[in-house]
Amino acid sequence: MSVVLGAIVPHPPIIIPEVGRQELSKVAATREAMQKVARRVKEVGPEALVVISPHSPVFRDAVSLAVQPKLQGSFAPFGAPRVSYTVANDLELVREIRVACRELEVPVAELTDAVQERFGIREELDHGVLVPLYYFREEGIVASLVVVGIALLPPEVLYNFGRALALASARRGKRVVVVASSDLSHRLTPDAPAGYDEKGRVFDAEITEAVRKWNVRGITGIDPRLAEQAGECGWRSIIMLSGSLDGFMVESQVLSYEGPFGVGYMVAVLTPGEYLGGKGGEAEKQGRVRGESEYVKLARRSLETYVREGKRLDVPHPLPPGMERRAGAFVSLKKHGMLRGCIGTVEPTQDNLAAEIIANAVSAGVHDPRFHPVQADELSQLTYSVDVLSPAEPIAGVEELDPYRYGVIVKSGRRTGLLLPNLEGVTTAGEQVEIASQKAGIRPGEPVELYRFGVERYY
């Protein structure tokens, strides 16, 4: 074990005395918790600190890694130029992380001089790194540093970055502390920096409870739309950290949470314990640790068996709970956040739901006419969701639809279009009907019949 500790910390410069001054009393709980984290980090004696920051350069399609030999920064932008640091970059660990990411198919962008010039990136350490570094240095911790930027990649890929980080740390034989620099919602109050949204407190409650119980599925499975509405600044950092503790029992302590200034600050320390991995196949182990539902595990096994072995997966016996029923089901595949296949049945065609999922997973991966068949080297990059449909019911008009709750079926003669509910970018019933009509080749103004159906969605 080389990742000896994990920490989730906020990064508001206002908790730095030289910056916050008269405001420090409003963040007393956070400051005390940060000091506790620093003492805990000192106890484990890290050789390297890996800080994952949402304020380091962020790319849509790749995790960023700083590669300069010396990493420098100060609080000058916040009125405290004398508080500055120069830290050695652990380039050996950076190189090993890059190798492990390649093995686990996690895209990485190294912030070379050429890349920084191309994208107009400044070399200085950002406050997402500097704030925790301040508390570590105050505690007398001296260790090399690795700075990681988040990416707008699917949770599974971000999680696998954490796994690559742990693998690299073990190969180098270094004691590593991984820090997720993570403010939560920025929309907790009407005077919050990003404005007010009631979903801010919902997001903060969900992520805090998931961390408190160390429920990895609860962390990775948060609705991205909820995260966006909350204006969060750290969900992805926490996902990446959780991957670095993959396969271990984790003792999680949430030391504090408060929301002054309309922004949520959580401080937590994560101590890895007994190793639980190594039993069964790698896909099964990953699914268990990530907390995939039984529906998604079955879909994954079905497609992987078909692609790798050229045969259909047998229906499990006994049937998993809830899968003895008959129902229509859709299996959706995504690769790096983009749709890679989606096929399903509105009404049941198999003897039970398990058989329905097995058949539709293969169809989504191999027979979706919009895509080339999934290849074996893509399987580890896919994320799955399974939608189980309730029977469709006729409705009088769009006023009886809800794009987040109901899917829609549009019929005109023999032409039929279907759209699942709760899809990214679809926010009104009118958009639902329009898209479903386009899929069926139904022109605007043609008379149509509308049906709605409910969905149980599993990740």
C-alpha distance (Angstrom), angle and dihedral (degrees) to the residues before:
residue distance angle dihedral
M1 . . .
S2 3.81 . .
V3 3.80 101.5 .
V4 3.78 96.1 77.0
L5 3.80 99.3 173.0
G6 3.78 142.8 7.4
A7 3.78 128.3 -154.1
I8 3.79 135.4 -172.0
V9 3.79 112.2 -155.6
P10 3.81 136.4 166.7
H11 3.79 121.7 -123.4
P12 3.83 110.9 -147.3
P13 3.82 108.8 144.0
I14 3.79 87.2 -144.6
I15 3.84 89.5 79.5
I16 3.81 88.4 64.8
P17 3.85 106.9 93.2
E18 3.81 93.6 -139.8
V19 3.81 88.5 55.4
G20 3.81 106.0 31.1
R21 3.80 99.6 41.6
Q22 3.83 107.0 152.3
E23 3.84 92.2 18.6
L24 3.82 94.7 60.3
S25 3.80 94.0 96.0
K26 3.81 89.7 64.2
V27 3.82 91.5 59.8
A28 3.81 98.9 38.2
A29 3.82 94.0 124.6
T30 3.78 91.8 51.4
R31 3.80 93.6 47.7
E32 3.81 92.3 49.6
A33 3.80 90.9 49.1
M34 3.83 91.6 48.6
Q35 3.81 89.3 53.8
K36 3.81 89.7 51.2
V37 3.80 90.6 51.4
A38 3.80 90.9 50.0
R39 3.81 91.0 51.8
R40 3.81 90.2 49.6
V41 3.80 91.2 49.7
K42 3.79 90.4 50.8
E43 3.82 90.3 51.8
V44 3.82 93.1 58.5
G45 3.81 92.6 48.6
P46 3.82 103.4 -137.6
E47 3.77 121.8 -154.7
A48 3.81 91.0 -160.8
L49 3.79 136.3 22.6
V50 3.80 117.4 -149.0
V51 3.80 111.2 -161.8
I52 3.81 118.6 -169.0
S53 3.79 107.9 -158.9
P54 3.82 130.8 -175.1
H55 3.81 87.7 -155.6
S56 3.79 95.4 59.6
P57 3.82 113.3 91.9
V58 3.82 108.3 -57.6
F59 3.79 123.0 -153.8
R60 3.77 126.1 -173.4
D61 3.80 95.1 -134.4
A62 3.82 107.2 27.7
V63 3.80 142.6 42.6
S64 3.81 110.7 -119.6
L65 3.81 124.9 -131.2
A66 3.79 125.3 -167.5
V67 3.83 110.5 -130.5
Q68 3.81 104.5 179.1
P69 3.84 113.3 119.9
K70 3.81 91.5 -128.9
L71 3.80 123.9 39.5
Q72 3.79 115.7 -155.7
G73 3.77 137.6 179.0
S74 3.79 145.6 140.8
F75 3.78 142.5 -163.8
A76 3.80 91.2 -110.4
P77 3.85 92.0 121.5
F78 3.83 86.6 59.2
G79 3.79 97.2 47.7
A80 3.82 99.3 -94.4
P81 3.82 107.2 96.5
R82 3.80 93.2 159.9
V83 3.80 91.2 66.0
S84 3.78 99.1 81.9
Y85 3.79 138.7 140.5
T86 3.78 139.6 -157.9
V87 3.80 113.6 -165.5
A88 3.80 133.1 177.8
N89 3.79 113.9 -111.2
D90 3.81 112.0 -131.3
L91 3.79 95.2 -127.9
E92 3.81 93.9 172.5
L93 3.78 90.1 58.6
V94 3.81 91.0 43.7
R95 3.80 90.4 55.1
E96 3.81 91.6 48.3
I97 3.80 90.8 49.2
R98 3.80 89.5 52.8
V99 3.83 90.8 52.7
A100 3.81 93.1 47.7
C101 3.81 91.1 47.7
R102 3.78 89.9 54.4
E103 3.82 89.9 52.3
L104 3.82 92.1 49.9
E105 3.82 92.7 42.0
V106 3.79 96.1 -116.6
P107 3.83 111.8 149.4
V108 3.81 114.0 -127.7
A109 3.81 131.9 -170.9
E110 3.81 117.1 -157.2
L111 3.80 112.4 -146.9
T112 3.78 96.8 -131.2
D113 3.79 120.4 167.4
A114 3.81 89.5 -98.6
V115 3.81 93.0 51.8
Q116 3.80 92.0 47.3
E117 3.78 91.5 50.1
R118 3.79 92.4 47.5
F119 3.80 94.1 52.7
G120 3.80 98.2 32.5
I121 3.80 93.4 -115.0
R122 3.81 120.8 168.1
E123 3.79 117.1 -134.4
E124 3.82 96.0 -139.1
L125 3.78 121.0 110.7
D126 3.81 110.9 -103.1
H127 3.79 125.0 -128.4
G128 3.82 90.4 -103.7
V129 3.81 85.4 70.5
L130 3.79 99.9 30.5
V131 3.80 97.6 55.7
P132 3.83 96.7 59.1
L133 3.81 89.8 36.9
Y134 3.82 89.0 58.3
Y135 3.80 92.0 57.6
F136 3.79 92.9 44.3
R137 3.78 92.3 51.7
E138 3.81 91.4 46.4
E139 3.80 86.1 57.7
G140 3.81 91.0 50.6
I141 3.80 97.4 -109.1
V142 3.78 113.1 156.3
A143 3.79 115.9 -176.8
S144 3.77 138.5 135.1
L145 3.80 117.1 -92.6
V146 3.79 138.1 -132.4
V147 3.81 117.3 -168.4
V148 3.79 119.4 -155.8
G149 3.80 128.3 -174.5
I150 3.79 122.0 -149.9
A151 3.81 122.1 -118.1
L152 3.80 133.5 -147.2
L153 3.78 90.4 -115.9
P154 3.83 127.5 129.0
P155 3.81 116.6 -78.3
E156 3.81 92.0 -109.2
V157 3.80 92.4 57.4
L158 3.81 91.8 46.5
Y159 3.79 89.1 48.9
N160 3.79 89.6 52.0
F161 3.79 89.4 54.1
G162 3.79 87.0 61.7
R163 3.79 89.7 50.4
A164 3.81 89.4 51.0
L165 3.80 89.8 50.2
A166 3.81 91.4 52.9
L167 3.80 91.1 46.9
A168 3.80 91.5 50.5
S169 3.81 92.2 48.0
A170 3.80 91.1 51.8
R171 3.79 92.2 48.8
R172 3.78 91.6 51.9
G173 3.80 90.4 44.4
K174 3.80 92.5 -131.6
R175 3.76 129.3 147.7
V176 3.78 102.9 -123.8
V177 3.79 133.3 -173.6
V178 3.80 114.5 -157.7
V179 3.81 117.3 -151.4
A180 3.80 123.2 -165.3
S181 3.81 105.8 -156.6
S182 3.78 100.0 -151.9
D183 3.75 135.3 162.2
L184 3.79 111.1 -174.8
S185 3.81 127.3 -146.8
H186 3.80 118.4 -4.9
R187 3.83 91.8 -165.4
L188 3.78 105.9 67.5
T189 3.82 98.9 119.6
P190 3.81 138.1 24.8
D191 3.82 90.6 -103.7
A192 3.84 93.8 48.0
P193 3.84 118.1 131.8
A194 3.80 93.4 -109.5
G195 3.81 97.4 35.9
Y196 3.79 127.0 -103.2
D197 3.78 127.8 -56.7
E198 3.80 123.8 165.3
K199 3.82 88.3 -140.7
G200 3.80 89.1 69.3
R201 3.79 93.2 78.7
V202 3.81 90.8 41.7
F203 3.81 91.0 55.9
D204 3.81 93.5 45.5
A205 3.81 91.5 49.7
E206 3.81 92.4 49.6
I207 3.80 96.3 47.5
T208 3.82 94.0 42.7
E209 3.79 92.3 50.7
A210 3.81 92.2 45.8
V211 3.80 90.7 51.7
R212 3.81 92.4 44.6
K213 3.83 90.5 55.3
W214 3.82 92.0 32.7
N215 3.78 89.7 -126.1
V216 3.80 101.5 169.5
R217 3.79 92.2 -173.6
G218 3.80 88.4 53.8
I219 3.79 89.9 53.4
T220 3.80 100.1 44.7
G221 3.80 94.5 36.2
I222 3.80 98.7 58.4
D223 3.79 110.5 129.7
P224 3.83 106.4 -100.2
R225 3.79 88.7 -142.8
L226 3.82 90.0 58.1
A227 3.81 89.8 50.3
E228 3.79 90.3 50.8
Q229 3.80 93.5 48.1
A230 3.81 89.6 49.9
G231 3.80 92.4 54.1
E232 3.80 89.9 -133.2
C233 3.78 125.0 -175.9
G234 3.78 108.7 -162.6
W235 3.81 114.0 28.3
R236 3.80 91.5 112.8
S237 3.81 92.0 47.9
I238 3.80 89.3 56.4
I239 3.81 91.8 49.0
M240 3.81 90.4 52.5
L241 3.80 91.0 48.5
S242 3.81 91.3 49.8
G243 3.80 90.0 56.3
S244 3.81 90.3 57.2
L245 3.84 88.2 61.4
D246 3.81 93.5 47.6
G247 3.80 113.8 150.2
F248 3.82 97.1 12.8
M249 3.76 133.1 109.1
V250 3.79 104.3 -115.5
E251 3.77 128.2 -155.0
S252 3.79 105.4 -149.9
Q253 3.79 124.6 -164.2
V254 3.79 120.5 -176.3
L255 3.79 100.3 -156.2
S256 3.79 97.9 -175.1
Y257 3.78 146.3 -11.3
E258 3.78 126.7 -171.3
G259 3.78 136.5 152.0
P260 3.79 111.0 -148.2
F261 3.78 117.8 159.5
G262 3.82 89.9 20.3
V263 3.83 93.7 -71.7
G264 3.81 126.0 110.9
Y265 3.80 117.1 -126.1
M266 3.81 119.1 -170.0
V267 3.80 125.2 178.3
A268 3.80 119.1 -166.6
V269 3.79 138.1 162.5
L270 3.82 122.3 -150.3
T271 3.78 121.3 -159.2
P272 3.82 117.8 -167.4
G273 3.79 116.5 -139.0
E274 3.79 134.3 163.7
Y275 3.80 117.3 13.7
L276 3.81 110.9 -121.8
G277 3.81 99.8 175.7
G278 3.78 129.1 95.2
K279 3.81 97.7 69.6
G280 3.78 117.3 116.4
G281 3.79 127.6 -14.5
E282 3.78 122.6 -23.8
A283 3.82 93.5 -112.6
E284 3.79 90.5 50.9
K285 3.80 91.8 48.6
Q286 3.79 93.1 49.1
G287 3.80 91.4 47.5
R288 3.79 91.6 51.2
V289 3.80 93.6 48.8
R290 3.80 95.1 44.1
G291 3.79 89.3 48.2
E292 3.79 97.9 -123.6
S293 3.80 112.9 -179.7
E294 3.80 119.5 -108.7
Y295 3.81 88.3 -110.4
V296 3.81 92.4 58.0
K297 3.80 93.4 42.1
L298 3.81 88.8 55.3
A299 3.81 92.7 48.3
R300 3.81 90.9 48.6
R301 3.81 93.4 49.2
S302 3.79 90.5 47.3
L303 3.80 96.3 54.3
E304 3.82 94.5 39.4
T305 3.81 91.4 50.8
Y306 3.80 91.6 49.7
V307 3.81 95.8 45.8
R308 3.81 96.4 42.9
E309 3.80 100.8 35.5
G310 3.80 104.2 21.0
K311 3.80 94.0 -126.7
R312 3.80 138.8 104.7
L313 3.77 118.7 -102.6
D314 3.80 113.7 -114.0
V315 3.79 117.2 -115.8
P316 3.83 106.2 -100.4
H317 3.78 118.1 -108.2
P318 2.90 120.8 -118.4
L319 3.78 95.1 30.2
P320 3.82 114.5 -116.8
P321 3.82 113.2 -105.2
G322 3.80 111.5 -79.6
M323 3.80 94.8 17.4
E324 3.79 96.9 90.2
R325 3.81 89.3 81.7
R326 3.79 124.9 87.0
A327 3.81 118.2 -118.1
G328 3.75 142.5 140.9
A329 3.81 114.6 -99.1
F330 3.79 139.9 -173.7
V331 3.80 124.1 -151.5
S332 3.82 115.8 -156.3
L333 3.80 125.4 -166.5
K334 3.79 126.9 -163.0
K335 3.78 130.7 -173.9
H336 3.82 117.5 -162.2
G337 3.79 88.8 -17.1
M338 3.82 95.3 -52.6
L339 3.80 124.8 110.7
R340 3.81 111.3 -98.2
G341 3.80 100.0 173.3
C342 3.79 141.7 -21.9
I343 3.79 127.5 -175.8
G344 3.76 132.1 150.7
T345 3.77 148.9 144.9
V346 3.81 126.1 -100.6
E347 3.80 91.4 -155.5
P348 3.81 127.7 28.0
T349 3.80 117.3 -86.9
Q350 3.82 98.7 171.4
D351 3.80 135.4 64.4
N352 3.79 93.2 -104.7
L353 3.80 142.2 2.0
A354 3.81 93.6 -98.9
A355 3.81 90.8 59.0
E356 3.81 89.6 45.6
I357 3.82 91.5 55.1
I358 3.82 93.1 45.1
A359 3.81 92.0 52.7
N360 3.79 96.2 42.8
A361 3.81 94.0 47.4
V362 3.79 89.4 59.1
S363 3.80 91.3 45.6
A364 3.82 92.2 50.2
G365 3.79 91.9 50.7
V366 3.78 101.1 39.0
H367 3.80 110.9 17.5
D368 3.82 106.5 40.4
P369 3.83 100.2 120.5
R370 3.81 91.9 -148.6
F371 3.80 93.0 66.6
H372 3.78 141.5 40.9
P373 3.82 112.6 -105.7
V374 3.80 114.9 -82.7
Q375 3.81 112.6 -97.8
A376 3.81 126.7 -143.3
D377 3.80 93.7 -109.3
E378 3.82 89.9 58.5
L379 3.80 97.8 54.5
S380 3.80 96.2 89.4
Q381 3.82 90.3 52.9
L382 3.81 96.6 55.5
T383 3.78 127.2 102.4
Y384 3.79 119.6 -162.2
S385 3.76 138.5 -153.5
V386 3.80 128.0 -178.1
D387 3.79 123.1 -153.2
V388 3.81 117.2 -162.1
L389 3.81 111.3 -160.2
S390 3.77 130.6 -143.8
P391 3.83 117.3 -144.0
A392 3.81 113.3 -73.3
E393 3.81 118.6 -111.0
P394 3.82 127.9 -161.6
I395 3.81 117.9 -111.5
A396 3.78 133.3 -166.4
G397 3.81 98.2 -130.3
V398 3.80 149.7 -28.9
E399 3.80 91.3 -71.8
E400 3.82 87.3 76.1
L401 3.80 92.1 56.7
D402 3.80 130.0 89.8
P403 3.83 113.6 -170.7
Y404 3.81 91.6 -150.6
R405 3.81 96.8 46.8
Y406 3.81 107.5 29.9
G407 3.78 136.5 44.1
V408 3.79 118.0 -143.2
I409 3.80 135.9 -135.4
V410 3.81 118.1 -161.7
K411 3.82 118.6 -163.9
S412 3.78 131.6 -173.1
G413 3.78 114.1 168.3
R414 3.81 107.1 -52.3
R415 3.78 93.5 -18.7
T416 3.79 116.8 100.0
G417 3.82 131.0 179.2
L418 3.79 127.4 -173.7
L419 3.78 133.2 -167.1
L420 3.79 126.1 -174.5
P421 3.83 119.7 -132.9
N422 3.78 129.0 -109.2
L423 3.80 96.5 34.0
E424 3.79 122.5 162.3
G425 3.80 111.5 -99.1
V426 3.83 95.7 13.7
T427 3.80 107.0 107.0
T428 3.83 106.1 152.2
A429 3.80 136.3 52.6
G430 3.80 89.3 -125.2
E431 3.80 90.6 58.9
Q432 3.80 89.5 49.1
V433 3.78 93.2 54.1
E434 3.81 92.9 43.0
I435 3.80 93.8 52.7
A436 3.81 93.6 44.0
S437 3.81 89.4 49.7
Q438 3.79 92.1 50.4
K439 3.81 90.2 51.5
A440 3.80 89.1 55.0
G441 3.80 95.2 44.2
I442 3.80 92.1 -114.5
R443 3.79 111.3 152.9
P444 3.83 123.3 -136.9
G445 3.79 111.7 -87.2
E446 3.80 96.6 25.7
P447 3.81 114.2 128.7
V448 3.81 111.7 -102.4
E449 3.78 141.2 -178.1
L450 3.79 116.2 -132.6
Y451 3.80 128.2 -150.1
R452 3.76 130.5 176.9
F453 3.78 131.6 -156.3
G454 3.77 136.0 -174.7
V455 3.79 124.4 -123.9
E456 3.78 136.9 -152.2
R457 3.82 105.0 -154.6
Y458 3.79 120.6 -157.2
Y459 3.81 129.3 -169.0
